[in-house]
Amino acid sequence: MKLNNRNVIDVEVDGVDPTDYPDFCDAYFCYAIWEDTKEELTDDELIKLTEECGDALHEMAYEYYI
């Protein structure tokens, strides 16, 4: 996954509500690190990642659910 043309790894999702299946509109990225520096993304960066990578978020939420 990429944000600001940098690779993001070890991404974790939270807020997966089974009653919200299949939309998972409350899901969000709660943790990730930059691949190059191994630093955690800030809360603002996680919000941006959630906004820009909605397809990946939905897929991860679905996998978390099943």
C-alpha positions in Angstrom: 0.0 0.0 0.0 1.2 3.5 -0.7 0.7 6.9 0.8 2.4 10.0 -0.5 4.4 7.8 -2.9 5.9 5.9 0.1 5.2 2.2 0.9 3.2 1.5 4.1 3.5 -1.9 5.7 2.1 -3.8 8.7 -1.3 -2.2 8.3 -4.0 -3.1 10.8 -7.7 -2.4 10.6 -10.1 -1.7 13.4 -13.8 -0.7 13.8 -15.1 -3.8 11.9 -18.7 -4.2 13.0 -20.3 -7.5 11.9 -23.8 -5.8 11.9 -22.4 -3.4 9.2 -21.6 -6.2 6.8 -21.0 -5.8 3.8 -20.4 -2.0 4.0 -18.0 -1.8 7.0 -18.4 2.0 6.9 -17.0 2.3 10.5 -13.7 0.4 9.6 -10.5 2.4 9.6 -6.8 1.9 9.6 -5.5 2.0 13.2 -1.8 1.1 12.7 0.8 1.1 10.0 4.5 1.8 9.6 6.5 3.4 6.8 8.5 0.7 5.1 11.7 2.8 4.7 12.0 4.3 8.2 9.9 1.7 10.2 8.2 4.7 11.9 4.5 4.5 12.8 2.1 6.7 10.9 0.6 9.6 12.8 -3.1 9.8 13.4 -3.4 12.3 10.5 -1.5 10.0 8.2 -3.8 7.0 9.2 -6.8 9.1 8.4 -5.4 10.1 5.0 -4.6 6.4 4.4 -8.2 5.4 5.3 -9.5 8.1 2.9 -7.2 7.2 0.0 -7.1 3.4 0.2 -10.8 2.7 0.7 -10.8 -0.4 -1.5 -7.9 -2.0 0.5 -9.6 -1.1 3.7 -12.8 -2.7 2.7 -11.0 -5.9 1.6 -9.1 -6.1 4.9 -12.3 -5.5 6.9 -14.0 -8.3 5.0 -11.1 -10.6 5.7 -11.1 -9.6 9.3 -14.9 -10.4 9.5 -14.7 -13.9 7.9 
